[in-house]
Structures are given as structure tokens and as C-alpha cells.
Amino acid sequence: MADLYNITAPKKAANLSVNSDLLKKTRALNINLSATLERALKEELAKRKADQWVEENRTAIRSYNEFVEQHGCFGDEFREF
């Protein structure tokens, strides 16, 4: 599977607006804002890409499930569970 993004790409400055109290409390705990944002964005990107994959493959998934329902799964006769 291809990487979600190029982890070696250079950093780029971005202007953000953040709740002032949230920012104050995170800074008081020495939370690395850049690392936290990158982690959150990576998680959101992975979730959206997975959702997109399911949507793009919905027809094939449905067809496969219908086939298995009608004919069973390969090797079913050898399963012991």
C-alpha cells in the first residue's frame, strides 16, 4: 500500500487559529503543537482515505459478499472452527 504522504517532504509554516485557552493550557504542559497537529492530521487523513477506499470499492465488496453468501468461501470444507 502506498504511503499516506511523503514523510521526507520539507516542513512548511502555516497560520492557524486556535482557542486561546486551549493553546495556553497546552503550552503550560509543554505539548509540542507541531507534532500533535501532524499526528492528528495523519490520523484524519488515514480515516478519510479508508472511507474513500470503501466508497470506491462498495460495488465490488457487495458482489463478493453476495458470491460468498451463495457459494461459500474457498476452503470452507476444510475449516475446523
C-alpha positions, -999 to +999 in steps of 0.1 A: +000+000+000+013+035-008+022+058+020-004+084+030+021+112+024+057+119+019+073+119+054+105+134+040+088+165+025+101+197+039+082+215+067+061+245+058+049+272+081+011+276+084-010+302+102-037+287+124-064+300+147-067+281+180-089+286+210-067+308+233-075+288+265-066+255+248-034+270+235-024+284+269-031+250+286-012+230+260+018+253+262+017+251+300+021+213+297+049+217+271+029+199+244+046+201+210+020+217+189+035+208+155+040+171+164+005+169+178-011+186+148+009+163+124-003+132+143-039+144+143-038+152+106-022+119+098-050+100+117-077+121+100-061+115+066-059+078+071-095+077+082-107+097+052-086+076+028-101+044+043-136+058+039-128+068+003-115+033-005-146+017+009-168+040-011-148+034-043-150-004-038-185-006-025-199-024-056-170-050-056-174-056-018-211-061-022-206-085-052-180-105-032-203-108-002-232-120-024-209-146-040-198-159-006-233-160+006-244-181-024-213-203-028-195-201+005-158-192+010-129-211-006-117-238+018-149-238+039-150-276+037-116-278+054-123-254+083-124-268+118-139-238+135 
